[in-house]
Amino acid sequence: MDVDLRAFTVAGLLRLYSEIVEELVRRKACRSTNNPVADIAEMLVIKALRLTPAAKSTKGYDAIDGAGKRYEVKARRITRRNPSRMLSAIRDCEARHFDFLAGVLFREDFSFDKACLVPFEVVLQRSTYRDHVNAHLFHLKDDLWAAVGVVDITQQVAAALASLDARANAASS
């Protein structure tokens, strides 16, 4: 589907974006109309690991497994303009609200890149506390995937995404 976005006004582009986000919510790919990167990552990890989503405003974690382990899902979209792999701030890290951080990377075009599960202890070791944001900052660097205790969940998340696309294609047939 090739659409010449240059033909749209700024207002038209924003309306199109709004419609796209609403459709993602309708398809349950997103739980909110906020930036879709976080919601899509959350949905993919929950589906890939067969987790139960936490209530929308639960402090410090996004999902839970059958054994009661809590999962915080964080994602980053890497772009030419901003290649940083720093995740959003982890507030009140010492309170240990989660047992695992699921880190998800997307490419500039929103295509899925890779994902991993990071035990809380590794997050605490590798993160840096910053006073000015009153939070810990954590980066999804390539060497993280080889760290002790970290589990690569790229295949599971890719399969969850493929099944989501297959379901959407079946519904449109």
DOBAZA-605621 format. One line per 5 residues: number of its first residue (from 1); for each residue x, y, z of N, C-alpha, C, CB. Coordinates in Angstrom, 3 decimals. Atoms other than C-alpha are relative to their C-alpha. Glycine has a CB too. Example, Ala and Ser with C-alpha at 12.3 -4.5 7.8 and 13.67 -1.06 7.14 Angstrom:
1 = 0.890:-1.190:0.000:12.300:-4.500:7.800:0.900:1.200:0.000:-0.992:0.027:1.246  -0.820:-1.190:-0.060:13.670:-1.060:7.140:-0.770:1.090:0.730:0.414:0.462:-1.415
This chain:
1 = 0.847:-1.173:0.000:0.000:0.000:0.000:0.889:1.232:0.000:-0.961:0.000:1.216  -0.797:-1.221:0.105:1.747:3.115:-1.224:-0.917:1.207:0.030:0.852:-0.001:-1.288  0.773:-1.229:-0.148:0.253:6.386:-0.053:0.999:1.144:-0.003:-0.878:-0.004:1.317  -0.885:-1.160:0.040:1.869:9.702:-0.904:-0.381:0.943:1.136:-0.081:0.725:-1.380  0.307:-0.810:-1.179:1.885:11.325:2.527:0.283:1.480:-0.222:0.796:-0.495:1.188
6 = -0.303:-1.407:0.296:3.285:14.523:1.006:-1.241:0.757:-0.458:1.089:0.096:-1.071  1.228:-0.635:0.478:-0.185:15.191:-0.403:-0.910:0.437:1.153:-0.753:-0.954:-0.920  0.837:-0.320:-1.157:-1.655:15.465:3.116:0.438:1.309:0.644:0.051:-1.135:1.028  -0.332:-1.144:-0.848:-1.845:18.651:5.163:0.443:-0.539:1.353:-1.220:0.985:0.150  -0.368:0.427:-1.360:-0.469:18.527:8.708:-1.249:-0.482:0.729:0.684:1.163:0.793
11 = 1.253:0.404:-0.653:-4.057:18.393:9.988:-0.477:-1.350:-0.541:-1.094:1.077:-0.211  0.399:1.261:0.609:-4.791:15.572:7.546:0.849:-1.170:0.488:0.089:0.105:-1.507  -0.894:1.039:-0.529:-1.752:13.581:8.697:-0.371:-0.352:1.438:1.470:0.462:-0.068  0.381:0.254:-1.392:-2.808:13.980:12.326:-1.326:-0.759:0.084:-0.103:1.323:0.774  1.269:0.749:0.031:-6.352:12.815:11.511:0.249:-1.456:-0.396:-1.001:0.659:-0.989
16 = -0.333:1.358:0.432:-4.916:9.793:9.671:0.650:-0.780:1.143:0.940:0.036:-1.227  -0.664:0.642:-1.148:-2.661:9.008:12.655:-1.047:-0.377:1.053:1.084:0.947:0.621  1.053:0.260:-0.977:-5.687:9.271:14.963:-0.831:-1.217:-0.413:-0.905:1.237:0.155  0.782:1.133:0.500:-7.665:6.855:12.788:0.783:-1.304:0.103:-0.419:0.243:-1.451  -0.849:1.197:-0.091:-4.744:4.410:12.687:0.070:-0.486:1.442:1.423:0.292:-0.537
21 = -0.086:0.388:-1.408:-4.356:4.443:16.475:-1.339:-0.571:0.473:0.411:1.210:0.876  1.322:0.528:-0.368:-8.117:3.948:16.921:-0.200:-1.413:-0.548:-1.114:0.929:-0.521  0.131:1.335:0.585:-7.990:0.951:14.566:0.873:-1.007:0.748:0.379:0.026:-1.493  -0.856:0.888:-0.799:-5.079:-0.527:16.546:-0.675:-0.352:1.320:1.371:0.660:0.265  0.743:0.271:-1.235:-7.184:-0.204:19.715:-1.162:-0.947:-0.299:-0.520:1.323:0.637
26 = 1.124:0.867:0.364:-10.199:-1.771:17.971:0.455:-1.444:-0.201:-0.678:0.516:-1.274  -0.538:1.349:0.229:-8.009:-4.727:16.954:0.673:-0.576:1.237:0.991:0.023:-1.148  -0.620:0.396:-1.275:-6.720:-4.947:20.550:1.515:-0.149:-0.100:-0.600:-1.305:0.483  -1.459:-0.045:0.088:-3.145:-4.357:19.386:0.534:1.018:0.997:0.462:0.349:-1.441  -0.347:-1.029:-0.989:-3.093:-1.336:21.740:-1.115:0.081:1.031:0.229:1.393:-0.680
31 = 1.017:-0.167:-1.040:-4.850:-0.730:25.039:-0.403:1.457:0.171:0.506:-0.549:1.323  0.302:-1.420:-0.150:-4.813:3.064:24.757:0.246:0.706:-1.329:0.858:0.638:1.132  -0.266:-0.785:1.206:-4.577:5.845:22.212:1.281:0.816:0.159:-1.187:0.931:-0.312  -1.306:-0.642:-0.168:-1.141:6.903:23.463:0.952:-0.492:-1.095:0.588:-0.295:1.418  -1.017:0.477:0.932:2.102:6.277:21.565:-0.110:-1.525:-0.119:1.432:0.422:0.470
36 = 0.248:1.437:0.129:1.564:2.781:20.126:1.193:-0.908:0.286:-0.479:-0.279:-1.357  -1.175:0.869:-0.204:5.139:1.516:20.657:-0.124:-0.792:1.297:1.299:0.838:0.019  0.091:0.679:-1.297:4.618:0.719:24.346:-1.156:-0.996:0.028:-0.170:1.026:1.126  1.167:0.888:-0.026:1.141:-0.754:23.911:0.205:-1.235:-0.869:-1.243:0.750:-0.462  -0.215:1.142:0.887:2.129:-2.949:20.971:1.010:-0.966:0.620:0.487:0.473:-1.391
41 = -0.986:0.862:-0.661:5.193:-4.247:22.825:-0.644:-0.786:1.134:1.177:0.834:0.537  0.687:0.651:-1.119:3.058:-4.999:25.872:-0.874:-1.151:-0.499:-0.857:1.021:0.777  0.897:1.004:0.527:0.469:-6.876:23.831:0.775:-1.193:-0.561:-0.892:0.606:-1.072  -0.784:1.089:0.581:3.119:-8.891:21.970:0.647:-0.873:1.063:1.065:0.557:-0.917  -0.640:0.772:-1.077:4.971:-9.922:25.145:-1.048:-0.814:0.757:0.760:0.942:0.977
46 = 1.065:0.720:-0.705:1.721:-10.846:26.905:-0.440:-1.210:-0.806:-1.203:0.926:0.269  0.420:1.104:0.867:0.670:-12.969:23.935:1.113:-1.047:-0.127:-0.393:0.531:-1.397  -1.128:0.924:0.205:4.139:-14.498:23.398:0.258:-0.875:1.219:1.263:0.782:-0.340  -0.320:0.730:-1.234:4.601:-15.526:27.043:-1.231:-0.508:0.730:0.793:0.883:0.924  1.277:0.431:-0.581:0.924:-16.242:27.747:-0.180:0.569:1.420:-0.078:-1.547:0.031
51 = 0.135:-0.688:-1.274:0.788:-13.682:30.546:-1.408:0.570:0.145:1.049:1.117:0.126  1.265:-0.680:-0.275:-2.210:-12.049:32.176:0.303:1.483:0.156:-0.707:-0.580:1.285  -0.263:-1.440:-0.133:-2.326:-8.272:31.701:-0.406:0.510:1.384:-0.752:0.785:-1.090  0.359:-0.673:-1.242:-2.307:-6.173:34.849:-1.038:1.069:-0.335:1.263:0.625:0.704  0.938:-1.104:0.218:-4.982:-3.510:35.300:0.780:1.179:-0.592:-0.724:0.413:1.342
56 = -0.672:-1.069:0.742:-4.190:-0.413:33.191:0.901:0.895:0.847:-1.019:0.844:-0.668  -0.790:-0.943:-0.800:-2.864:1.744:36.035:0.807:-0.661:1.112:-0.906:1.029:0.601  -0.785:0.702:-1.005:-0.973:-0.902:38.007:1.402:0.581:0.062:0.054:-1.505:-0.303  -1.308:-0.625:-0.177:2.205:0.601:39.445:1.126:-1.027:-0.146:0.081:0.682:1.372  -1.253:0.729:0.067:5.492:-0.913:38.279:0.047:-1.292:-0.779:0.406:-0.283:1.306
61 = -0.050:1.184:0.849:4.445:-3.896:36.169:-1.231:-0.036:-0.892:0.096:-1.288:0.850  1.041:0.030:1.015:2.293:-4.703:33.156:-0.731:-1.325:-0.110:0.585:0.335:-1.307  0.603:1.320:0.157:1.578:-8.429:33.383:0.531:-0.935:1.084:0.290:-0.578:-1.412  -0.371:0.994:-1.018:1.803:-11.491:35.592:-0.140:-1.388:-0.615:-0.893:0.137:1.292  0.118:1.367:0.521:2.401:-15.177:34.908:-0.731:-0.884:1.010:1.400:-0.590:-0.321
66 = 0.733:0.938:-0.848:0.758:-18.261:36.419:0.646:-0.255:1.349:-0.154:-1.289:-0.710  -0.719:0.200:-1.261:3.429:-18.477:39.120:0.038:1.273:0.852:1.422:-0.474:-0.282  0.026:-1.250:-0.753:2.820:-14.889:40.234:1.172:0.929:-0.285:-0.035:-0.302:1.450  -1.123:-0.879:0.374:5.959:-13.421:38.614:-0.539:1.201:-0.772:1.062:-0.772:-0.858  0.467:-1.248:0.609:5.500:-9.794:37.544:0.963:0.456:-1.100:-0.148:1.103:1.072
71 = -0.769:-0.397:1.175:6.666:-8.426:34.181:-0.268:1.463:-0.334:-0.343:-0.900:-1.206  0.066:-1.379:0.476:7.395:-4.813:33.289:0.432:-0.035:-1.457:0.910:0.978:0.864  -0.330:0.001:1.420:7.363:-4.287:29.517:0.416:1.407:-0.410:-1.203:-0.496:-0.857  -0.505:-1.281:0.491:9.467:-1.500:28.020:0.466:-0.209:-1.433:1.166:0.553:0.905  -0.362:0.122:1.415:10.100:-0.812:24.348:0.667:1.276:-0.485:-1.241:-0.312:-0.858
76 = -0.658:-1.148:0.634:12.136:1.441:22.145:-0.069:-0.172:-1.507:1.484:0.141:0.474  -0.036:-0.033:1.466:11.767:2.373:18.484:1.261:0.747:-0.395:-1.292:0.684:-0.609  -1.278:-0.558:0.424:15.204:2.982:16.959:-0.202:0.718:-1.330:1.090:-1.112:-0.122  0.141:-0.758:1.247:15.298:5.710:14.304:1.336:0.618:-0.395:-1.076:1.101:0.146  -1.207:-0.701:0.465:17.894:7.494:12.212:0.235:1.251:0.828:-0.120:0.368:-1.495
81 = -0.116:-1.249:-0.758:17.176:10.666:14.168:0.304:-0.231:1.466:-1.267:0.799:-0.125  -0.265:0.310:-1.400:17.374:8.944:17.540:0.304:-1.491:0.152:-1.202:0.406:0.887  -0.378:1.408:-0.092:19.344:5.683:17.686:0.140:-0.522:1.440:1.293:-0.207:-0.726  -0.139:0.401:-1.401:19.264:5.577:21.502:-0.821:-1.253:0.302:-0.431:1.143:0.926  0.709:1.199:-0.457:18.269:2.313:23.128:-0.427:0.149:1.458:0.885:-1.249:-0.169
86 = 0.418:-0.248:-1.378:17.420:3.944:26.448:-1.516:-0.135:0.101:0.460:1.407:0.478  1.422:0.200:-0.221:14.053:2.832:27.751:-0.566:1.151:0.816:-0.259:-1.339:0.704  0.612:-1.022:-0.846:11.559:5.066:29.505:0.411:-0.246:1.451:-1.555:-0.005:-0.146  -0.462:0.026:-1.386:12.331:5.827:33.138:-0.651:-1.127:0.805:-0.283:1.337:0.664  0.497:1.019:-0.929:11.990:3.065:35.717:-0.081:0.667:1.367:0.934:-1.291:0.029
91 = 0.217:-0.706:-1.263:10.499:4.771:38.752:-0.016:-0.964:1.172:-1.307:0.787:-0.045  0.058:0.753:-1.261:10.940:3.519:42.304:0.540:-1.425:-0.170:-1.445:-0.049:0.523  -0.576:1.304:0.349:13.166:0.678:41.084:0.296:-0.849:1.238:1.281:0.195:-0.806  -0.378:0.753:-1.199:14.342:-0.294:44.561:-1.186:-0.722:0.640:0.631:0.932:1.014  1.193:0.632:-0.572:10.748:-1.203:45.503:-0.280:-1.362:-0.638:-1.215:0.914:-0.173
96 = 0.106:1.302:0.683:11.084:-4.175:43.127:-1.454:-0.339:-0.361:0.587:-1.113:0.890  1.386:0.216:0.432:7.654:-3.860:41.549:-0.110:-1.134:-1.015:-0.570:1.283:-0.598  0.032:1.052:1.016:8.625:-6.406:38.867:1.111:-1.006:0.251:0.129:0.599:-1.413  -1.012:1.058:-0.070:10.558:-9.674:38.655:0.829:-0.052:-1.276:-0.661:-1.360:0.250  -0.678:0.006:1.301:11.438:-9.382:34.958:-0.388:1.243:-0.785:-0.351:-1.278:-0.803
101 = 0.265:-1.057:0.959:11.751:-6.543:32.508:0.054:-0.641:-1.380:1.028:1.190:0.135  0.005:0.473:1.382:10.741:-7.512:28.979:0.348:1.203:-0.859:-1.396:-0.637:-0.412  -0.456:-1.090:0.848:12.702:-5.269:26.633:-0.233:-0.337:-1.457:1.477:0.300:0.246  0.360:0.237:1.395:11.473:-4.923:23.057:0.550:1.132:-0.863:-1.542:-0.117:-0.163  -0.516:-0.993:0.944:13.185:-3.159:20.158:-0.762:-0.078:-1.313:1.508:-0.208:-0.244
106 = 0.626:-0.126:1.309:11.442:-1.923:17.024:0.916:0.804:-0.900:-1.398:0.666:0.104  -0.731:-0.785:0.994:13.005:-0.608:13.830:-0.780:1.280:-0.304:0.235:-0.829:-1.304  0.602:-1.292:0.316:12.229:2.823:12.432:-1.396:-0.120:-0.601:0.889:0.753:-0.949  1.293:0.164:0.663:9.318:1.527:10.330:-1.016:-0.760:0.863:0.192:-0.725:-1.318  0.829:0.698:-0.991:7.767:-0.076:13.473:0.077:-1.507:-0.135:-1.437:0.440:-0.124
111 = -0.130:1.449:0.074:8.807:-3.552:12.363:0.764:-0.475:1.236:0.725:-0.441:-1.321  -0.610:0.587:-1.195:9.842:-5.803:15.234:1.445:-0.388:-0.275:-0.798:-1.227:0.470  -1.408:0.352:0.130:13.584:-6.271:15.784:0.342:-1.181:0.905:0.890:1.206:0.336  -0.324:1.089:-0.920:14.252:-8.307:18.931:-0.491:0.331:1.397:1.513:-0.271:0.016  0.503:-0.178:-1.358:13.267:-8.823:22.555:0.718:-0.943:0.959:-1.520:-0.239:0.050
116 = -0.614:0.851:-1.026:14.607:-10.232:25.801:-0.708:0.193:1.338:1.509:0.315:0.142  0.482:-0.069:-1.378:13.610:-10.953:29.395:1.207:0.211:0.892:-0.792:-1.295:0.408  -1.125:-0.358:-0.861:15.885:-9.347:31.972:-0.433:-0.124:1.455:0.508:1.442:-0.307  0.354:0.100:-1.421:15.769:-10.425:35.622:0.207:1.343:0.710:0.841:-1.100:0.687  -0.073:-1.252:-0.748:15.247:-7.595:38.105:1.430:0.316:0.443:-0.917:-0.064:1.214
121 = -1.359:-0.221:-0.510:18.757:-8.052:39.559:0.920:0.563:-1.086:0.581:-1.311:0.550  -0.813:-0.490:1.114:20.328:-7.470:36.128:-0.405:1.435:-0.345:-0.153:-0.925:-1.242  0.467:-1.371:0.246:18.175:-4.377:35.590:0.622:0.935:1.027:-1.557:0.083:0.056  -0.549:-0.841:-1.064:19.291:-2.983:38.947:1.505:0.190:-0.173:-0.300:-0.614:1.375  -1.456:-0.071:0.226:22.969:-3.783:38.188:0.368:0.909:-1.157:0.555:-1.384:-0.260
126 = -0.368:-0.688:1.240:22.964:-2.281:34.699:-0.686:1.353:-0.198:-0.319:-0.879:-1.162  0.668:-1.291:0.162:20.726:0.726:35.240:0.748:1.072:0.787:-1.477:-0.081:0.463  -0.627:-1.141:-0.660:21.797:4.183:36.373:-1.086:0.900:0.558:0.919:0.784:-0.979  0.969:-0.918:-0.604:19.888:6.339:38.818:0.367:1.432:-0.387:-0.037:-0.164:1.558  -0.197:-1.405:0.365:19.456:9.943:37.666:-0.935:0.862:0.837:-0.251:0.230:-1.525
131 = 0.783:-0.895:-0.852:18.334:12.607:40.149:-0.982:0.838:-0.792:0.915:0.904:0.784  0.842:-0.949:0.729:16.961:14.919:37.492:-1.294:-0.608:-0.536:0.775:0.581:-1.139  1.248:0.653:0.391:14.353:12.344:36.444:-0.583:-0.843:1.133:0.229:-0.872:-1.227  0.419:0.767:-1.172:14.107:10.667:39.860:-0.369:-1.436:-0.389:-1.194:0.687:0.692  0.272:1.348:0.492:14.366:7.258:38.208:1.289:-0.660:-0.473:-1.034:0.036:-1.140
136 = -1.101:0.754:0.592:16.658:4.537:36.945:-0.165:-0.005:-1.514:0.052:-1.453:0.558  0.000:0.059:1.458:17.615:4.568:33.272:0.714:-1.273:-0.430:0.681:1.261:-0.619  -0.490:1.307:0.437:18.269:1.336:31.407:0.041:-0.033:-1.521:-0.896:-1.150:0.552  -0.191:0.083:1.456:19.587:0.660:27.888:-0.053:-1.461:-0.462:1.354:0.645:-0.412  0.039:1.334:0.613:18.867:-2.356:25.685:1.176:-0.141:-0.968:-1.359:-0.239:-0.743
141 = -1.204:0.147:0.828:22.447:-2.719:24.441:0.112:-1.441:-0.496:1.276:0.401:0.799  -0.127:1.330:0.592:23.364:-5.677:22.216:0.608:-1.030:0.951:0.836:0.081:-1.245  -0.650:0.968:-0.898:25.582:-7.266:24.896:-0.931:-0.500:1.100:1.230:0.624:0.630  0.953:0.416:-1.026:22.572:-7.511:27.224:-0.523:-1.404:-0.272:-1.164:0.986:0.078  0.549:1.303:0.361:21.285:-10.553:25.306:0.908:-1.152:0.448:-0.220:-0.070:-1.505
146 = -0.945:1.036:-0.426:24.423:-12.470:26.389:0.226:-0.001:1.509:1.325:0.187:-0.709  -0.205:-0.099:-1.452:24.231:-11.457:30.067:-0.621:-1.196:0.709:-0.599:1.313:0.549  0.483:1.122:-0.801:23.754:-14.165:32.690:-1.420:0.278:0.481:0.937:-0.261:1.202  1.385:-0.110:-0.446:20.059:-14.738:33.374:-0.950:0.616:-1.012:-0.047:0.793:1.237  0.844:-0.638:1.013:18.803:-12.815:30.336:-0.435:-1.061:-1.016:0.760:1.180:-0.711
151 = 0.549:0.977:0.936:16.553:-14.823:28.016:-0.451:0.720:-1.264:-1.178:-0.786:0.639  0.408:-0.551:1.292:16.169:-14.021:24.318:-1.402:-0.527:-0.315:1.024:-0.383:-1.138  1.375:0.397:0.325:12.427:-14.048:23.545:-0.400:0.498:-1.394:-0.980:0.548:1.061  0.251:-0.514:1.343:12.768:-12.769:19.986:-0.914:-0.928:-0.795:1.315:0.196:-0.741  0.801:0.943:0.792:11.307:-15.934:18.415:-1.449:-0.035:0.471:0.603:-1.404:0.076
156 = 1.362:0.049:-0.534:8.284:-16.020:20.735:-0.782:1.267:-0.369:0.034:-0.176:1.531  0.674:-1.261:0.323:7.495:-12.339:20.150:-0.275:0.081:-1.504:0.856:1.211:0.460  0.213:0.009:1.453:7.951:-12.700:16.372:-1.181:-0.904:-0.359:1.282:-0.470:-0.736  1.123:0.911:0.251:5.539:-15.662:16.426:-1.323:0.634:0.426:0.210:-1.333:0.744  1.219:-0.687:-0.455:3.001:-13.612:18.420:-0.426:1.044:-1.024:0.226:0.667:1.383
161 = 0.299:-1.006:1.021:3.236:-10.840:15.832:-0.544:-0.661:-1.263:1.258:0.825:-0.331  0.458:0.710:1.200:2.844:-13.304:12.951:-1.432:-0.513:0.179:0.947:-1.176:-0.322  1.355:0.507:-0.229:-0.260:-14.830:14.558:-1.010:1.152:0.009:-0.067:-0.784:1.333  0.870:-1.171:-0.009:-1.732:-11.361:15.056:-0.318:0.423:-1.429:0.655:1.163:0.776  0.201:-0.361:1.397:-1.219:-10.536:11.377:-0.858:-1.055:-0.712:1.358:0.161:-0.713
166 = 0.786:1.064:0.618:-2.649:-13.929:10.349:-1.470:0.132:0.387:0.541:-1.382:0.411  1.383:-0.166:-0.479:-5.757:-13.287:12.468:-0.671:1.182:-0.714:-0.024:0.219:1.546  0.543:-1.183:0.686:-6.217:-9.818:10.897:-0.293:-0.325:-1.463:0.989:1.193:0.098  0.210:0.376:1.402:-5.822:-11.281:7.387:-1.210:-0.918:-0.156:1.251:-0.688:-0.559  1.145:0.917:0.042:-8.353:-14.040:8.126:-1.311:0.766:0.195:0.144:-1.097:1.083
171 = 1.201:-0.791:-0.267:-10.840:-11.484:9.444:-0.400:0.844:-1.197:0.217:0.893:1.205  0.307:-0.842:1.153:-10.560:-9.378:6.292:-0.373:-0.806:-1.239:1.176:0.886:-0.313  0.319:0.864:1.162:-11.095:-12.374:3.968:-1.475:-0.296:-0.085:0.774:-1.314:0.075
